[in-house]
Amino acid sequence: MERTEVLTLEEISMPRAAGYLDMIDEFEAAGEGYPYNNIALARRDFAAFVRELEDEKHGIGLPPGIVPQTTYVLVRDGERVLGEFRFRPTVPPPFRTNNGHIGYNVRPSERRKGYATRGLAMLLSKARELCMEGVMLPVVGENAGSVRAIEKNGGRLERRVAGPRSGRVVSWYWVRV
Ligand SMILES: CC(C)(COP(=O)(O)OP(=O)(O)OC[C@H]1O[C@@H](n2cnc3c(N)ncnc32)[C@H](O)[C@@H]1OP(=O)(O)O)[C@@H](O)C(=O)NCCC(=O)NCCS
């Protein structure tokens, strides 16, 4: 019988250090870099990185206008770190910046296997637990994989605007939870 893989969406913690750093190395080796988190700190002192994420989650020490964010990793079979999912439940409307409620990235070698779609579905369950009505997600430029993952989770295009910083078109998707 075929074995079913087990996926978990976990807040980043010390036991994930090696797997997380390995994922970052893969992004960099692929030439994508890792602009999503404080990886210099993660590499230097993972415990301090975890503490920083906990503070970020609780809104401690954030600059004005920056809302709390919880950072999760999607893990396969309790071992392989597949991607990172960031959740900002209190981001306020009217969503004019590039920061919606959710951001994510899947490591290059694990793409097109449905993990963004499944990780997003798991994060939407967390939004549901918080009694949110829905989430807003920005997609910068053309990003067929991200758009498809959002649409497979019931997302609908709400509007397209030029990004305030980059000038690139940002497509805003609303996903009911
Ligand atoms: C965008 C990203 C998260 C997609 O992750 P993924 O795990 O490959 O996505 P999924 O496997 O869930 O794919 C969802 C759908 O999009 C399709 N898809 C994925 N990548 C695609 C691509 N590059 N071009 C066209 N379709 C693509 C998949 O085939 C799937 O469609 P299907 O179910 O109809 O076959 C990943 O490519 C990534 O991390 N990119 C860099 C960071 C980024 O762009 N993050 C999103 C910011 S909005």
The ligand as an SDF file (V2000), in Angstrom:
LIG
                    3D

 48 50  0  0  0  0  0  0  0  0999 V2000
    4.7390   30.3020   -5.9780 C   0  0  0  0  0  0  0  0  0  0  0  0
    5.1550   29.0510   -5.2020 C   0  0  0  0  0  0  0  0  0  0  0  0
    4.9050   29.3060   -3.7260 C   0  0  0  0  0  0  0  0  0  0  0  0
    4.2900   27.8650   -5.6850 C   0  0  0  0  0  0  0  0  0  0  0  0
    4.5950   26.7520   -4.8910 O   0  0  0  0  0  0  0  0  0  0  0  0
    4.2550   25.2510   -5.3400 P   0  0  0  0  0  0  0  0  0  0  0  0
    4.3760   24.3900   -4.1450 O   0  0  0  0  0  0  0  0  0  0  0  0
    5.0590   24.9110   -6.5420 O   0  0  0  0  0  0  0  0  0  0  0  0
    2.7300   25.3900   -5.7720 O   0  0  0  0  0  0  0  0  0  0  0  0
    1.7190   24.1770   -6.0020 P   0  0  0  0  0  0  0  0  0  0  0  0
    2.4960   22.9310   -6.2870 O   0  0  0  0  0  0  0  0  0  0  0  0
    0.7490   24.1620   -4.8970 O   0  0  0  0  0  0  0  0  0  0  0  0
    1.0440   24.6090   -7.3620 O   0  0  0  0  0  0  0  0  0  0  0  0
   -0.2400   25.1770   -7.4570 C   0  0  0  0  0  0  0  0  0  0  0  0
   -0.6630   25.1290   -8.8980 C   0  0  0  0  0  0  0  0  0  0  0  0
    0.1440   26.0200   -9.6580 O   0  0  0  0  0  0  0  0  0  0  0  0
    0.8170   25.3210  -10.7080 C   0  0  0  0  0  0  0  0  0  0  0  0
    2.1470   25.9000  -10.7970 N   0  0  0  0  0  0  0  0  0  0  0  0
    3.1160   25.8940   -9.8460 C   0  0  0  0  0  0  0  0  0  0  0  0
    4.1950   26.5610  -10.2870 N   0  0  0  0  0  0  0  0  0  0  0  0
    3.8910   26.9850  -11.5300 C   0  0  0  0  0  0  0  0  0  0  0  0
    4.6100   27.7210  -12.4970 C   0  0  0  0  0  0  0  0  0  0  0  0
    5.8530   28.1540  -12.2590 N   0  0  0  0  0  0  0  0  0  0  0  0
    3.9960   27.9850  -13.6780 N   0  0  0  0  0  0  0  0  0  0  0  0
    2.7300   27.5490  -13.9240 C   0  0  0  0  0  0  0  0  0  0  0  0
    2.0000   26.8450  -13.0280 N   0  0  0  0  0  0  0  0  0  0  0  0
    2.5860   26.5640  -11.8580 C   0  0  0  0  0  0  0  0  0  0  0  0
    0.8330   23.8820  -10.2710 C   0  0  0  0  0  0  0  0  0  0  0  0
    0.9450   23.0100  -11.3560 O   0  0  0  0  0  0  0  0  0  0  0  0
   -0.5040   23.7670   -9.5680 C   0  0  0  0  0  0  0  0  0  0  0  0
   -1.5610   23.7080  -10.5030 O   0  0  0  0  0  0  0  0  0  0  0  0
   -2.4340   22.3740  -10.7310 P   0  0  0  0  0  0  0  0  0  0  0  0
   -2.8280   21.8990   -9.3730 O   0  0  0  0  0  0  0  0  0  0  0  0
   -3.5530   22.8430  -11.5570 O   0  0  0  0  0  0  0  0  0  0  0  0
   -1.4980   21.4310  -11.3900 O   0  0  0  0  0  0  0  0  0  0  0  0
    6.6600   28.7100   -5.4390 C   0  0  0  0  0  0  0  0  0  0  0  0
    6.9070   28.6610   -6.8260 O   0  0  0  0  0  0  0  0  0  0  0  0
    7.6240   29.7030   -4.7970 C   0  0  0  0  0  0  0  0  0  0  0  0
    7.9770   29.5510   -3.6340 O   0  0  0  0  0  0  0  0  0  0  0  0
    8.0390   30.7210   -5.5480 N   0  0  0  0  0  0  0  0  0  0  0  0
    8.9510   31.7600   -5.0160 C   0  0  0  0  0  0  0  0  0  0  0  0
    8.2770   32.6110   -3.9440 C   0  0  0  0  0  0  0  0  0  0  0  0
    6.9090   33.1430   -4.3550 C   0  0  0  0  0  0  0  0  0  0  0  0
    6.6990   33.5030   -5.5150 O   0  0  0  0  0  0  0  0  0  0  0  0
    5.9750   33.1650   -3.3920 N   0  0  0  0  0  0  0  0  0  0  0  0
    4.6060   33.6130   -3.6110 C   0  0  0  0  0  0  0  0  0  0  0  0
    4.4920   35.0750   -3.4870 C   0  0  0  0  0  0  0  0  0  0  0  0
    2.8200   35.6230   -3.8500 S   0  0  0  0  0  0  0  0  0  0  0  0
  1  2  1  0
  2  3  1  0
  2  4  1  0
  2 36  1  0
  4  5  1  0
  5  6  1  0
  6  7  2  0
  6  8  1  0
  6  9  1  0
  9 10  1  0
 10 11  2  0
 10 12  1  0
 10 13  1  0
 13 14  1  0
 14 15  1  0
 15 16  1  0
 15 30  1  0
 16 17  1  0
 17 18  1  0
 17 28  1  0
 18 19  1  0
 18 27  1  0
 19 20  2  0
 20 21  1  0
 21 22  1  0
 21 27  2  0
 22 23  1  0
 22 24  2  0
 24 25  1  0
 25 26  2  0
 26 27  1  0
 28 29  1  0
 28 30  1  0
 30 31  1  0
 31 32  1  0
 32 33  2  0
 32 34  1  0
 32 35  1  0
 36 37  1  0
 36 38  1  0
 38 39  2  0
 38 40  1  0
 40 41  1  0
 41 42  1  0
 42 43  1  0
 43 44  2  0
 43 45  1  0
 45 46  1  0
 46 47  1  0
 47 48  1  0
M  END
$$$$
